[in-house]
């Protein structure tokens, strides 16, 4: 989903964490324009926002996502001599009645197509359809960030709108994974995973002083005894006893352990054979991995439980209650936040550069299948398709040790994947973040009669035990006291509504309520304002009601604003009672969703670009390259739109900046998404990646000078110099690529969205995924299988280590994510190009692609000033 606020200049006022006075950071004002209830507990399905900018030139209202106009109405003009009885001149001034309703159809995951509507009420004027002089109307297509109108007036206050995001129950289910109650699923959704990860630890989870995988314990090897035979300590028997491998024991004991006779020297067998003194206890003491997990519970045969504890990892305690550990990443830093079950934050730990180093961590911790381990580290679970290697398992599960904050104790290490753990993401809208359904008010009027909402704002206090007493006839004293207490509670709830902190809390409510904008059922929704006050929330706070004349005046005003019946006639397929999200909270939440729908991806291929970039690409062709693939010009597998999204989720392409850098590179590498395989014949691949004879070098110099010059191979060399040097360069290149067998040049040609080239690269990727990519026909999978073609590019991106003596964008030792995160300038695109291309070939086209794609994916409203670029649109 691509989504952005209706005003893009107001970034500062939409920061969630800053709340002051009566204005909450989401841009919402308390009082009449607040969500989900306004003054006197009346339902209010949206928020009031003020257009930023100079008073004479405020920012236009923009479409929050690609969509279709369902209904549009220009505002009635403000008369120069408006009668006080004019329906739109009400309360404290004029109110504009221009309105637009947009229908948005998009994707938030695999096979998760969702529909929602955005409503912009109180527009002053409507914008023209792009490229025309005609006002936007029902059926017109609009694109995210396009102006759709100018903000109008609300009760005399200029440049304001009422803004809603609404949908039906079916789409709430798709958007959130449920449509009622708290999160009760055993595991989070797998087809929609984004944002922060949340891991629920069961009570009784062991807490370790240090990572038990790195903790070691001393073990004194028993002296060799020729009479014992098989009972003697061997390297293999000690490794088996302590649930490890001989290789691991040698690694832990440094250079001396590399010697072939190391073990026989430890046990004294070597000394005995030479009639030398036996080794001392100190010399026989080695380091072994600390025992943890199920192996720590039951000692091996012949070892007592008390003795077995000497080699167990240091446990400092156990969790006394279930804990929720949330993992979030920003600019490479991973933060692990600990919450109690009710959502209260109790502390956090950070892993600086943990995101950038995730590949290295996975390779070290999960050598059997680093790909599965990488997913465990990122998601708290393996979402596939690569399965964990059996050699990486602990007690049948893939271990996931992280340092977390623990209430009441110093930070400790825990296994975030022990039995009983549950893993979710922001895509599951967990209740511990505040997400709450309010759906118990079913009478259809505009008065808030929700016990759920009142209980949320002001939780009830358990009633004290009453002493039996004599009561006079009529209402009991207990009942009267209860009624007073209830009114007092409602008053406290009303006062809390005025605080920014409570507005922040209520922004996580998803509320089922009737629309404000229907004419025909006005009396059913509003007669309560003239009825005798009751004890319901909206009435209990003020002992008054409207006169018949005042009620009729309100009705006329509302009729001038209402539009629901006209919108329904124009095609709005939504019941009057539907689900309302806090619109700015909705936008900020789904901005975390990096899954891009097919139409959104198609837009990233420009309609027209320079000939060496993409050239002319029609809308149908753009969609086809993502879905149908290409078998005529090069090779591009089908369903790349699904595979690239899955790859982005896995490897953390979570920002428009990262995605723009990636797409700008692969579009140049693949000919604008036409081929995942390097083109050329047998001779080309052999002489480029395997071996080149002097005779072939002479032939190339004589017949391919233009190409050699463009590729930088001549480097101002004359013919004799080129012929003498080039064969050796190819030989050295073949060695660096690991091409050691005849035919390796064409066999391991460049494949994938970012070409893996050479036997060594294929083998490294094979090890990473624990999948065969080097034997028989399997190398071709990296080009023909859409998942492997995408995944190999993500793997390349996160494993590629920079080699540079410079700083900043060219810093050494970091993967490409680090470079991409540094910015969008030409120097940044160039820095990303170097590891992808091995040089700077096609840099102009990559920059051209980047500037265009960043406009499509980001909130930037400035279209790139490049005459070669034309925007891709559906029409």
C-alpha positions in Angstrom: 0.0 0.0 0.0 1.2 3.5 -0.9 -0.5 6.1 1.3 0.2 9.6 2.5 -1.5 12.4 4.4 -3.9 14.8 2.7 -1.5 17.6 3.5 2.2 16.9 2.9 3.7 20.2 4.2 2.5 19.5 7.7 5.0 16.8 8.6 6.0 18.3 11.9 2.4 18.4 13.2 1.9 14.8 12.4 4.6 13.4 14.5 3.0 10.9 16.9 5.2 11.5 19.9 4.6 15.2 20.4 1.4 16.2 22.1 0.9 19.6 23.7 -2.0 21.5 25.1 -5.3 20.6 23.3 -3.7 19.7 20.0 -2.6 16.1 19.6 0.3 15.5 17.4 -1.7 13.8 14.6 -3.1 17.2 13.7 -6.4 16.8 15.4 -8.0 19.4 17.6 -10.0 18.4 20.7 -13.6 19.4 20.9 -16.0 19.4 17.9 -13.5 18.0 15.4 -12.1 15.1 17.4 -12.3 11.4 16.8 -14.3 9.3 17.7 -16.5 11.5 19.8 -16.8 15.3 19.9 -18.3 17.5 22.6 -21.1 15.9 24.7 -20.3 12.4 23.6 -21.7 12.7 20.1 -20.2 10.3 17.5 -17.7 12.0 15.2 -16.3 9.7 12.4 -13.3 11.8 11.4 -11.0 14.7 12.4 -10.7 18.3 11.5 -7.5 19.4 9.9 -6.1 22.8 8.9 -4.3 23.2 5.6 -0.7 24.4 6.1 0.9 27.2 4.2 0.5 30.9 3.9 -3.0 32.2 4.5 -3.2 33.4 1.0 -1.8 30.2 -0.5 -2.6 27.2 1.6 -1.6 23.7 0.5 -4.3 21.9 -1.6 -6.0 18.9 -0.3 -4.4 15.8 -1.8 -5.5 12.3 -2.5 -4.1 10.0 0.2 -3.8 7.0 -2.2 -4.5 6.0 -5.8 -8.2 5.8 -6.2 -11.4 6.5 -8.1 -13.8 9.4 -7.5 -17.1 8.0 -6.2 -18.8 11.3 -5.5 -17.8 15.0 -5.8 -19.6 18.2 -5.1 -18.4 21.8 -5.3 -19.3 24.0 -2.3 -22.1 26.4 -2.5 -20.6 29.9 -3.0 -20.6 32.2 0.0 -23.2 34.9 -0.8 -22.1 38.5 -0.3 -25.2 39.2 1.8 -26.0 35.8 3.3 -29.2 35.7 5.3 -28.8 34.7 8.9 -31.3 31.9 8.0 -29.0 30.5 5.3 -28.5 26.8 6.1 -24.7 27.0 5.7 -24.5 30.0 8.0 -24.8 28.3 11.3 -23.2 28.3 14.8 -20.2 30.7 14.6 -20.1 31.3 10.8 -20.2 29.9 7.3 -19.4 26.2 6.6 -18.4 25.0 3.1 -20.3 21.9 1.8 -18.0 20.8 -1.0 -17.1 17.1 -0.6 -15.3 14.3 -2.3 -15.4 10.6 -1.7 -12.6 8.4 -3.1 -12.5 4.6 -3.3 -9.1 3.0 -2.9 -8.3 -0.5 -4.0 -4.9 -1.8 -3.1 -2.8 -4.6 -1.6 -1.3 -5.1 1.8 0.1 -8.6 1.4 0.0 -11.7 -0.7 -3.6 -12.3 -1.9 -4.8 -9.5 0.4 -6.6 -7.0 -1.8 -8.4 -4.4 0.3 -10.9 -1.6 -0.3 -11.4 1.5 1.8 -12.8 5.0 1.3 -11.5 8.5 2.1 -13.9 11.3 2.7 -13.0 15.0 2.4 -15.8 17.2 3.6 -16.0 21.1 3.7 -14.0 21.6 0.5 -14.1 25.1 -0.9 -13.6 24.1 -4.6 -12.7 20.9 -6.5 -9.6 20.6 -8.6 -9.7 19.9 -12.3 -8.9 16.4 -13.6 -5.1 16.3 -14.4 -4.4 17.7 -17.9 -8.0 19.0 -18.4 -10.1 22.0 -17.6 -13.0 19.8 -16.2 -13.7 19.4 -12.5 -13.1 16.0 -11.0 -16.2 13.9 -11.1 -17.5 10.4 -10.3 -15.5 7.8 -12.2 -12.3 9.8 -12.6 -9.0 8.2 -11.7 -6.8 10.1 -9.2 -3.3 9.3 -8.0 -1.7 9.7 -4.6 -0.5 13.2 -3.8 -2.6 14.7 -6.7 -4.5 17.8 -5.6 -8.3 17.1 -5.4 -9.5 20.4 -4.0 -9.0 23.4 -1.7 -9.9 23.4 2.0 -13.0 25.4 2.8 -14.5 26.9 5.9 -15.9 25.2 9.1 -18.1 27.5 11.1 -16.1 30.5 10.0 -12.7 29.0 10.3 -10.8 29.1 7.0 -8.7 26.4 5.3 -10.2 23.5 7.2 -11.6 20.1 6.2 -13.3 17.2 7.9 -11.4 14.0 7.0 -12.5 10.4 7.3 -11.3 6.9 6.4 -14.0 4.3 6.4 -14.7 0.7 5.2 -17.0 -2.3 5.8 -16.6 -5.3 8.0 -15.2 -7.5 5.3 -12.4 -5.2 4.6 -11.7 -4.5 8.2 -11.1 -8.3 8.5 -8.6 -8.1 5.6 -6.9 -4.9 6.8 -6.5 -6.1 10.5 -6.9 -9.8 10.4 -10.0 -9.6 12.5 -13.1 -7.4 12.9 -13.8 -7.6 16.6 -12.1 -8.0 20.0 -8.5 -8.4 21.0 -5.9 -10.4 19.1 -6.4 -14.0 20.0 -4.6 -15.8 17.1 -1.9 -18.3 18.0 0.4 -16.8 15.4 0.6 -13.7 13.3 -0.5 -13.6 9.7 2.1 -14.9 7.2 0.7 -13.2 4.0 0.9 -9.8 5.6 4.0 -9.1 7.7 5.3 -5.6 8.2 6.2 -3.0 10.8 7.5 -4.0 14.2 7.6 -7.6 15.2 6.1 -8.7 18.5 7.1 -11.9 20.3 5.0 -13.1 23.3 7.2 -14.9 25.8 5.5 -17.4 28.2 5.9 -17.1 31.9 8.9 -19.2 33.2 11.2 -18.3 30.2 14.8 -18.8 31.4 17.0 -15.6 31.7 20.7 -16.0 31.0 23.5 -13.8 32.2 25.1 -13.9 28.7 24.3 -15.4 25.4 24.5 -19.2 26.2 25.8 -19.8 22.7 28.9 -17.8 23.5 29.3 -18.8 27.1 32.0 -21.4 27.8 32.7 -23.6 30.8 36.0 -25.3 31.9 36.2 -29.1 31.5 39.2 -31.2 32.6 39.9 -34.0 30.2 40.4 -37.3 31.8 43.8 -38.9 31.6 44.3 -41.7 29.1 44.1 -45.1 30.6 45.0 -48.0 28.4 42.8 -50.4 30.4 39.6 -48.3 29.8 39.4 -48.6 26.0 36.2 -47.0 24.8 35.6 -45.3 28.2 38.5 -43.0 27.6 37.7 -39.4 26.8 37.9 -38.8 23.1 37.2 -35.5 21.3 34.1 -37.1 19.8 32.8 -38.5 23.0 33.3 -35.2 24.9 31.5 -33.3 22.0 28.6 -35.7 22.2 28.4 -35.4 26.0 28.2 -31.7 25.8 25.8 -31.4 22.9 28.4 -29.9 20.5 30.8 -30.9 17.7 34.5 -31.6 17.6 34.9 -28.6 15.3 33.3 -26.3 17.8 35.5 -27.5 20.6 38.6 -26.9 18.5 37.4 -23.4 17.6 36.8 -22.5 21.3 40.4 -23.5 22.3 42.3 -21.4 19.8 45.5 -22.1 17.8 46.8 -25.0 19.9 43.7 -27.0 19.1 44.4 -26.9 15.4 47.4 -29.3 15.9 46.7 -32.9 14.8 48.1 -34.3 18.2 46.2 -31.8 20.3 43.8 -34.3 21.9 46.4 -37.0 22.5 48.6 -34.4 24.2 45.6 -33.3 26.4 44.8 -36.8 27.6 48.5 -37.7 28.1 48.4 -40.5 25.6 51.2 -38.9 23.5 53.3 -38.4 26.7 52.8 -41.9 27.8 53.9 -43.3 24.5 57.1 -41.3 24.9 57.6 -42.0 28.6 57.1 -38.4 29.4 55.4 -36.9 32.5 51.6 -36.8 32.3 50.0 -33.3 31.7 48.9 -31.3 34.7 45.2 -30.6 35.5 45.7 -27.0 34.2 47.0 -28.3 30.9 44.1 -30.8 30.6 41.5 -28.1 31.2 39.7 -26.9 28.0 36.7 -24.7 27.2 33.5 -26.3 26.1 30.2 -24.7 25.2 27.8 -24.1 28.1 24.9 -26.5 28.2 21.5 -24.9 27.7 18.0 -25.9 26.6 16.6 -29.3 27.2 20.1 -30.8 27.5 20.5 -28.9 30.7 17.6 -30.7 32.4 18.8 -34.3 32.2 22.5 -35.1 32.8 24.2 -37.8 30.7 24.7 -41.3 32.1 27.5 -41.4 34.7 27.2 -37.7 35.7 25.2 -36.5 38.7 22.8 -33.6 38.5 24.9 -31.6 40.9 28.0 -32.2 38.8 26.1 -31.5 35.6 25.3 -28.0 36.8 29.0 -27.1 36.5 28.7 -27.0 32.7 25.3 -25.4 32.4 24.8 -21.8 31.1 24.4 -19.3 33.9 20.6 -18.8 34.5 19.9 -15.7 36.5 16.1 -16.2 36.8 12.9 -16.8 35.0 10.1 -14.5 33.7 7.5 -14.2 36.4 4.7 -13.1 33.9 4.3 -13.3 30.1 6.3 -10.6 28.4 6.0 -9.0 24.9 9.2 -8.2 23.2 8.9 -5.9 20.2 11.6 -5.6 17.6 11.8 -2.4 15.5 14.6 -1.1 13.2 15.5 2.4 12.1 18.6 3.2 10.1 20.2 -0.1 11.0 19.6 0.1 14.7 17.4 -2.6 16.2 15.5 -1.7 19.3 14.0 -4.5 21.5 11.2 -3.0 23.6 9.7 -5.1 26.5 6.1 -4.7 27.4 3.9 -6.3 30.0 0.7 -8.1 28.8 -1.4 -4.9 29.1 1.0 -3.0 26.8 2.9 -1.1 29.5 6.5 -0.5 28.4 9.0 -1.6 31.0 12.3 -1.1 29.2 14.3 -1.5 26.0 17.7 -2.6 24.6 19.3 -1.6 21.4 21.6 -3.3 18.9 23.5 -0.6 17.1 24.0 -1.5 13.4 22.1 -4.8 14.2 20.0 -4.4 11.1 23.0 -3.8 8.9 24.9 -6.7 10.4 21.9 -9.1 10.3 23.4 -11.2 7.5 26.7 -11.6 9.3 24.9 -12.6 12.5 22.8 -15.2 10.6 25.8 -16.7 8.9 27.5 -17.1 12.2 24.6 -18.3 14.3 22.9 -20.5 11.7 25.6 -22.0 9.4 23.3 -24.8 8.2 20.8 -22.5 6.6 21.6 -18.8 7.2 18.5 -17.8 5.1 16.1 -19.4 7.6 18.2 -17.9 10.4 18.0 -14.5 8.9 14.2 -14.7 8.9 14.2 -15.8 12.5 16.3 -12.8 13.5 14.1 -10.4 11.6 10.6 -11.9 12.2 10.9 -14.1 15.3 9.9 -17.0 13.0 10.7 -18.5 9.7 8.1 -17.6 7.1 9.7 -19.6 4.2 10.2 -21.2 1.9 13.7 -22.1 3.2 13.5 -24.5 6.1 16.0 -24.4 9.0 18.8 -26.9 8.9 18.6 -29.7 11.4 22.2 -28.9 12.5 21.0 -25.4 13.5 18.2 -26.6 15.8 18.1 -26.6 19.6 15.5 -29.0 21.1 13.8 -29.3 17.7 13.4 -25.5 17.3 15.6 -22.8 15.8 17.0 -20.8 18.7 16.7 -17.0 18.8 18.8 -15.5 21.6 18.6 -11.7 22.1 19.4 -9.4 25.0 16.2 -7.8 26.4 15.1 -5.6 29.2 13.5 -7.5 32.1 11.3 -5.9 34.7 13.0 -5.7 38.1 16.3 -7.2 37.0 19.3 -6.2 34.8 18.9 -6.9 31.0 19.3 -10.6 30.2 19.5 -13.0 27.3 16.5 -15.0 26.4 15.6 -17.5 23.7 12.7 -15.8 21.8 11.8 -19.1 20.2 11.2 -21.5 23.0 8.1 -23.7 23.1 5.0 -21.6 23.8 6.3 -18.4 22.1 3.9 -16.5 19.8 5.1 -14.2 17.0 3.2 -11.3 15.4 3.8 -8.1 13.5 2.2 -4.7 13.3 0.1 -6.2 10.5 -1.8 -8.1 13.1 -2.9 -4.9 15.0 -2.1 -6.3 18.4 -4.2 -4.9 21.3 -1.2 -4.3 23.4 -0.4 -1.4 21.1 -3.8 0.0 21.9 -5.9 -1.3 18.9 -9.5 -1.6 20.2 -12.9 -2.2 18.6 -15.8 -0.1 19.7 -18.9 -1.7 18.3 -21.5 -2.0 21.0 -23.6 1.1 20.2 -26.2 -0.4 17.9 -29.2 2.0 18.1 -28.2 3.8 14.9 -28.3 7.4 16.3 -25.4 9.9 16.5 -25.3 9.8 20.3 -22.5 7.7 21.8 -24.1 5.1 23.9 -21.0 2.9 24.1 -20.1 1.3 27.4 -16.9 0.0 25.7 -15.8 3.5 25.0 -16.6 4.9 28.5 -14.9 1.9 30.1 -11.8 2.6 28.0 -11.7 6.3 29.0 -12.6 5.9 32.6 -12.4 2.2 33.8 -15.1 1.3 36.3 -14.1 0.9 39.9 -15.4 -2.3 41.6 -18.4 -1.5 43.7 -17.8 -1.8 47.5 -19.7 -4.4 49.5 -23.0 -2.8 50.7 -24.3 -3.3 54.2 -28.0 -4.3 54.2 -30.2 -1.5 55.4 -33.9 -0.6 55.8 -35.1 1.2 52.7 -38.0 3.6 52.2 -40.6 2.8 49.6 -39.5 3.8 46.0 -36.0 4.1 44.8 -33.4 2.6 47.0 -30.5 4.7 48.5 -28.1 2.2 46.9 -29.6 2.9 43.5 -29.5 6.6 43.9 -25.9 6.4 45.1 -25.0 4.3 42.1 -26.6 6.7 39.7 -24.6 9.6 41.2 -21.4 7.6 41.0 -22.1 6.8 37.3 -22.7 10.5 36.5 -19.5 11.4 38.3 -17.7 8.8 36.3 -19.1 10.1 33.0 -18.0 13.6 34.0 -14.4 12.4 34.6 -14.5 10.6 31.3 -15.6 13.8 29.5 -12.8 15.8 31.1 -10.3 13.1 30.1 -11.5 13.5 26.5 -10.0 17.0 26.4 -6.4 15.7 27.0 -3.9 15.0 24.2 -2.9 11.8 26.0 -6.5 10.4 25.8 -6.9 11.5 22.2 -3.7 9.6 21.4 -5.2 6.5 23.1 -8.5 6.9 21.2 -6.7 7.2 17.9 -6.2 3.4 18.1 -9.9 2.7 18.2 -11.8 1.2 15.3 -15.3 2.4 15.7 -18.5 1.0 14.2 -20.9 4.0 14.0 -23.4 5.6 11.6 -22.3 8.1 9.0 -22.9 11.8 9.8 -23.8 12.6 6.2 -27.2 10.9 5.6 -30.3 13.0 5.1 -33.1 10.6 5.2 -32.6 9.3 8.7 -31.8 12.6 10.3 -34.6 12.4 12.9 -33.6 8.9 14.0 -30.0 10.0 14.5 -30.6 13.4 16.0 -34.0 13.6 17.9 -32.1 12.9 21.1 -30.9 16.5 21.2 -34.5 17.7 21.7 -35.7 14.8 23.8 -35.9 15.0 27.6 -32.4 14.4 28.9 -31.6 10.9 30.0 -28.9 9.1 31.9 -27.0 8.1 28.7 -23.5 9.5 28.1 -24.4 12.3 25.7 -27.1 13.7 27.9 -25.9 13.2 31.4 -23.5 16.1 31.2 -25.9 18.8 30.4 -29.5 19.2 31.5 -30.9 20.9 28.3 -32.4 20.1 25.0 -33.1 22.0 21.7 -36.4 23.7 21.1 -38.4 22.8 18.0 -37.2 25.9 16.2 -33.5 25.2 17.1 -33.9 21.6 16.1 -35.3 22.6 12.7 -32.5 25.0 12.2 -29.9 22.2 12.9 -31.8 20.0 10.5 -31.7 22.5 7.7 -28.0 23.0 8.2 -27.3 19.3 8.2 -29.4 18.8 5.0 -27.1 21.3 3.2 -24.0 19.4 4.3 -25.3 15.8 3.8 -24.5 13.8 0.7 -24.8 10.1 1.5 -27.9 9.4 -0.7 -26.3 11.1 -3.7 -23.0 9.3 -3.2 -24.9 6.0 -2.9 -26.7 6.7 -6.2 -23.3 7.5 -7.8 -22.0 4.1 -6.8 -20.9 4.2 -3.1 -21.3 0.6 -1.9 -21.1 1.1 1.8 -23.8 0.8 4.5 -24.6 3.8 6.5 -23.3 2.1 9.6 -19.7 1.2 9.0 -16.2 1.2 10.5 -14.3 4.4 11.1 -10.5 4.6 11.6 -8.7 7.6 13.0 -7.6 8.7 9.5 -4.1 10.0 10.4 -3.4 7.0 12.6 -4.5 4.8 9.7 -2.1 6.5 7.4 0.8 6.4 9.7 0.2 2.7 10.5 -0.1 1.6 6.8 2.9 3.7 5.8 4.9 0.9 7.5 3.4 -1.6 5.0 6.1 -1.9 2.3 4.0 -4.3 0.2 3.4 -2.6 -3.1 0.3 -3.5 -5.2 0.6 -4.4 -8.9 -0.6 -1.0 -10.1 1.7 0.8 -7.7 4.7 -1.3 -9.1 3.6 -0.7 -12.7 3.8 3.1 -12.1 7.5 2.8 -11.2 8.2 1.9 -14.8 8.0 5.3 -16.5 5.8 5.7 -19.5 8.8 7.2 -21.3 12.4 7.4 -20.4 15.7 7.8 -22.3 16.4 5.1 -24.8 19.2 3.5 -22.8 17.0 3.4 -19.7 13.6 2.0 -20.5 12.3 3.8 -23.6 8.6 3.8 -24.2 6.6 1.4 -22.0 2.8 1.4 -22.1 0.6 0.7 -19.1 -0.3 -2.8 -20.2 3.3 -3.6 -20.9 4.4 -2.3 -17.5 1.8 -4.5 -15.8 2.8 -7.4 -18.0 6.5 -7.2 -17.2 5.6 -7.6 -13.5 3.1 -10.4 -13.9 3.4 -12.2 -17.2 7.2 -12.1 -17.5 9.1 -12.2 -20.8 10.2 -15.1 -23.0 10.9 -13.4 -26.2 13.6 -10.8 -25.5 15.8 -12.2 -22.8 14.1 -14.0 -19.9 11.9 -12.7 -17.1 9.8 -15.2 -15.0 6.2 -14.5 -14.3 4.7 -13.2 -11.0 7.7 -11.0 -10.2 5.2 -8.6 -8.5 4.7 -11.2 -5.7 8.3 -12.4 -5.5 9.8 -9.0 -5.2 7.4 -8.0 -2.4 8.2 -11.2 -0.6 11.9 -10.4 -1.0 11.4 -6.8 0.2 9.6 -8.1 3.3 12.4 -10.6 4.1 15.4 -8.3 3.6 14.0 -5.1 5.1 13.3 -3.0 2.1 10.8 -1.0 4.3 11.3 2.6 3.1 10.7 4.4 -0.2 14.4 5.3 -0.2 15.6 1.7 0.0 13.0 0.5 -2.6 13.8 3.4 -4.9 17.5 2.6 -4.8 16.9 -1.1 -5.4 14.5 -0.6 -8.4 16.7 2.0 -10.0 19.5 -0.5 -10.0 17.6 -3.6 -11.2 15.8 -1.6 -13.9 19.1 -0.8 -15.5 20.5 -4.3 -14.9 17.5 -6.0 -16.4 16.6 -3.7 -19.3 13.6 -2.3 -17.5 12.5 -5.7 -16.2 12.9 -7.6 -19.4 15.7 -10.1 -18.6 17.1 -11.9 -15.5 19.9 -13.5 -17.5 23.1 -12.1 -19.0 23.0 -12.2 -22.7 25.8 -13.7 -24.9 27.1 -16.8 -26.6 29.4 -19.5 -25.4 32.5 -17.6 -26.7 31.5 -14.4 -24.9 31.0 -16.1 -21.5 34.2 -18.3 -21.9 36.4 -15.3 -22.8 34.8 -13.0 -20.2 34.7 -15.4 -17.2 37.0 -18.4 -17.9 39.9 -18.1 -20.4 41.0 -15.9 -23.2 43.8 -16.8 -25.7 46.1 -14.2 -27.2 44.7 -15.0 -30.6 41.2 -14.2 -29.3 42.4 -11.0 -27.7 43.8 -9.9 -31.1 40.5 -10.7 -32.7 38.5 -8.7 -30.1 40.9 -5.7 -30.4 40.5 -5.7 -34.2 36.7 -6.1 -34.3 35.2 -4.9 -31.0 37.1 -1.7 -30.1 34.0 0.4 -29.6 32.5 -2.1 -27.1 35.9 -2.6 -25.4 36.3 1.1 -25.0 32.8 1.5 -23.6 33.4 -1.2 -21.1 36.6 0.3 -20.0 38.8 -2.6 -21.0 41.2 -0.7 -23.3 42.2 1.9 -20.7 44.2 3.7 -23.4 46.2 0.5 -24.2 47.5 -0.1 -27.6 47.1 -3.4 -29.5 50.3 -5.2 -28.3 49.7 -4.1 -24.7 46.0 -5.2 -24.7 46.9 -8.6 -26.3 49.6 -9.2 -23.8 47.7 -8.2 -20.7 44.0 -9.1 -21.3 44.4 -13.0 -21.2 46.0 -12.7 -17.7 43.3 -10.4 -16.5 40.7 -13.0 -17.6 42.6 -15.8 -15.9 42.7 -13.7 -12.6 39.0 -12.9 -13.0 38.1 -16.6 -13.4 40.0 -17.4 -10.3 38.3 -14.6 -8.3 34.9 -15.9 -9.5 35.8 -19.5 -8.6 35.5 -20.7 -12.2 37.8 -23.7 -12.0 36.1 -26.2 -14.4 35.8 -26.1 -18.1 32.4 -24.6 -19.0 32.1 -22.6 -15.8 32.0 -19.3 -17.8 28.6 -19.9 -19.5 27.4 -22.3 -16.7 27.7 -19.5 -14.1 26.9 -16.5 -16.2 25.1 -13.5 -14.6 21.6 -14.4 -13.4 19.0 -12.8 -11.2 17.6 -9.3 -10.8 21.2 -8.3 -9.7 23.4 -10.8 -11.6 25.1 -13.4 -9.5 28.2 -14.3 -11.6 30.7 -17.1 -11.2 30.8 -20.5 -9.4 31.9 -18.9 -6.1 28.9 -16.5 -6.0 26.5 -19.4 -6.9 28.0 -21.6 -4.2 27.8 -18.9 -1.6 24.1 -18.4 -2.3 23.7 -22.1 -2.3 25.1 -22.3 1.2 23.0 -19.3 2.4 19.8 -21.0 1.3 20.9 -24.6 1.8 19.6 -25.2 -1.7 21.4 -26.6 -4.7 22.2 -24.0 -7.3 25.5 -25.4 -8.7 24.8 -28.9 -10.1 23.1 -30.1 -13.3 20.5 -27.6 -14.5 20.1 -25.9 -11.1 22.1 -22.7 -11.9 19.3 -21.7 -14.3 16.8 -21.5 -11.4 18.3 -18.1 -10.4 17.0 -16.7 -13.7 13.8 -18.8 -14.3 12.3 -19.1 -10.7 10.8 -15.7 -9.8 11.5 -16.2 -6.1 15.1 -17.1 -6.6 15.6 -14.3 -9.1 14.3 -11.8 -6.6 15.8 -13.4 -3.4 19.2 -13.7 -4.9 19.2 -9.9 -5.5 18.1 -9.2 -1.9 20.8 -11.6 -0.7 23.4 -9.7 -2.8 22.2 -6.4 -1.4 22.6 -7.4 2.3 25.7 -9.5 2.0 27.8 -7.3 -0.2 30.5 -5.6 2.0 31.9 -2.3 0.9 35.7 -2.0 0.3 36.6 1.6 0.5 39.0 3.9 2.4 36.5 6.8 2.2 33.8 7.8 4.6 30.1 8.8 4.5 28.3 7.3 1.5 31.4 5.3 0.6 32.2 4.0 4.1 33.8 0.6 4.3 32.5 -2.6 5.8 28.7 -2.0 5.5 26.2 -3.6 3.2 24.2 -1.7 0.5 21.3 -0.9 2.8 23.7 1.4 4.7 24.6 3.3 1.6 21.0 3.5 0.5 19.9 4.9 3.8 22.3 7.8 3.5 20.1 9.7 1.0 18.9 10.4 -2.5 21.5 12.6 -4.0 23.6 11.7 -7.1 26.5 10.8 -4.8 24.3 8.2 -3.1 23.1 6.7 -6.3 26.7 6.5 -7.5 27.7 4.9 -4.2 25.0 2.2 -4.5 25.9 1.6 -8.2 29.5 0.7 -7.4 28.9 -2.6 -5.6 26.0 -3.5 -7.8 27.7 -2.9 -11.1 31.4 -3.1 -10.1 31.9 0.3 -11.6 29.7 3.2 -12.9 28.3 1.8 -16.1 24.8 3.2 -16.8 25.0 5.7 -14.0 23.0 8.4 -15.8 20.2 5.9 -16.4 20.2 4.7 -12.9 20.0 8.3 -11.6 17.1 8.9 -14.1 15.3 5.9 -12.8 15.9 6.7 -9.2 14.6 10.3 -9.4 11.4 9.1 -11.1 10.8 6.1 -8.8 11.5 8.1 -5.6 8.7 10.6 -6.8 6.3 7.7 -7.2 7.1 6.0 -3.9 7.9 8.9 -1.5 5.9 11.9 -0.3 7.9 14.2 -2.5 5.5 16.3 -4.7 8.2 17.6 -7.1 8.2 15.6 -10.4 11.8 15.2 -11.7 12.8 17.9 -14.2 13.9 15.5 -16.9 12.5 15.9 -20.4 13.0 12.2 -21.1 10.7 11.1 -18.3 6.9 10.8 -18.6 4.8 9.5 -15.8 3.2 6.1 -16.1 -0.6 6.2 -15.6 -3.4 3.9 -16.2 -5.2 5.9 -18.9 
